[in-house]
Amino acid sequence: MTTTKIILPESEIPTHWYNVVADMPNPPEPPLGPDGNPIGPEALAPIFPMNIIEQEMSQERWIPIPNEVRRVYQQWRPSPLYRARRLEEMLGTPAKIYYKNEGVSPAGSHKPNSAVPQVYYNKVAGINRLSTETGAGQWGSALAMAGQMFGVEVTVYMVKVSYQQKPYRRSMMETWGAKVLASPTDQTDAGRKVLAQDPDSPGSLGIAISEAVEAAATQEDTKYSLGSVLNHVLLHQTIIGLETKKQLEMVGDYPDMIFAPCGGGCNFAGMAFPFIADKASGKNINLVAVEPTSCPTLTKGHYAYDFGDTVGLTPLMKMYTLGHDFIPPSIHAGGLRYHGDSPLISQLYHEGILEARAVPNVATFEAGVTFARAEGIIPAPETCHAIRATIDEALKCKETKEPKTLLFNLSGHGHFDMMAYDKYFRGELEDFAYPEEAIAQSIANLPKF
Ligand SMILES: *Cc1c(COP(=O)(O)O)cnc(C)c1O
């Protein structure tokens, strides 16, 4: 009998996170200040505590996971690795398909893997208040939960379109004690500036980041917390890939290809980075980030220094970007509506170590529904992007009769996204064409120095 769920005992929760910086062929391009010179740790001190800044800049290969964090991880980790037997049968593919289910966390996605340590490090540094942004509500939920567990107050700037479309995500954050505001708000300079130009702005992650950063920088007792993009967030997420490697060893298997949805990049990095060292030592493995055609950062963006937020408050980071003032179409995969991408992923992609594919909106829901009908689990719209790419590959294997081993990260469940599924079933979803003109315009506004 083929095992369906590959389960590790709690004692096997990894003791260290993996820092890919130690194994990169070239050192990471440094973040720059407004004058175009590399910034030091002190430039980040208004918004992050020093213990997190040290992690952000660390070159150590292995970084110990504090016991207090592992204790909280035990609430849902290790997460199960599944063999998608029923999906394989439904597709009639000779490929083997595995998926890691990060939807089993209390918040419903991989996001708590970083929310928990971020809150912990702030608490240890004496910080009792955090501000953050959330797109689809996944990161806000995760930070709200972690804040509750360590007694840290959390204020969430939630992208307005999600705030309206996902009232239950908001209730969830409130259940865990967070304060939730619809961004753009009239409570920050950044928010007021956007509202002056467009009173009906649906908001964007870039705008919400501006608001949350401003709140942290201007309030003495508040620090900021980011759910993706930065090195330390990707570091925390490597627990996904590290567990997966142990689980695959238990069944004597190894993937030929790995897929994960890619917004800011943290769940993709979390799954893929621990396999990069193997790739460097000669393993033949394809690591594929999957993004929407409506926000095609890696596949159509420019590799350049840009701001992480819309207004330009963050340091400049070298990354694939569509331009910091690009506002992507409101597709429902809110977690993938970000103009930039993690600098580490961008550099590794630029150097040909990672790959990327873009998939259109309607086809991703079709894949999500196929998956739900085979495996039972209803995936988040973001996750559906990775499922689309995995199914496409499995169908290709059917044609070529290649028994490849495919692995994808099920980054979250879709229980709060049923409105998007509903639109799909009613035929109301559209494939937004690649917004070429809007991107060209934003690219023209890239910072010059
Ligand atoms: C946030 C989110 C994503 C995208 O963010 P990354 O930083 O690219 O991981 C993907 N899937 C789910 C379920 C999310 O909540």
The ligand as an ORCA input file, in Angstrom:
! r2SCAN-3c Opt
* xyz 0 1
  C       1.124     34.916      1.229
  C       0.824     33.697      0.492
  C       1.500     33.354     -0.696
  C       2.497     34.253     -1.380
  O       3.502     34.782     -0.586
  P       5.004     34.294     -0.687
  O       5.791     35.243      0.120
  O       5.389     34.313     -2.126
  O       5.035     32.931     -0.108
  C       1.223     32.138     -1.286
  N       0.304     31.316     -0.769
  C      -0.391     31.614      0.350
  C      -1.419     30.660      0.849
  C      -0.144     32.811      1.023
  O      -0.807     33.097      2.131
*
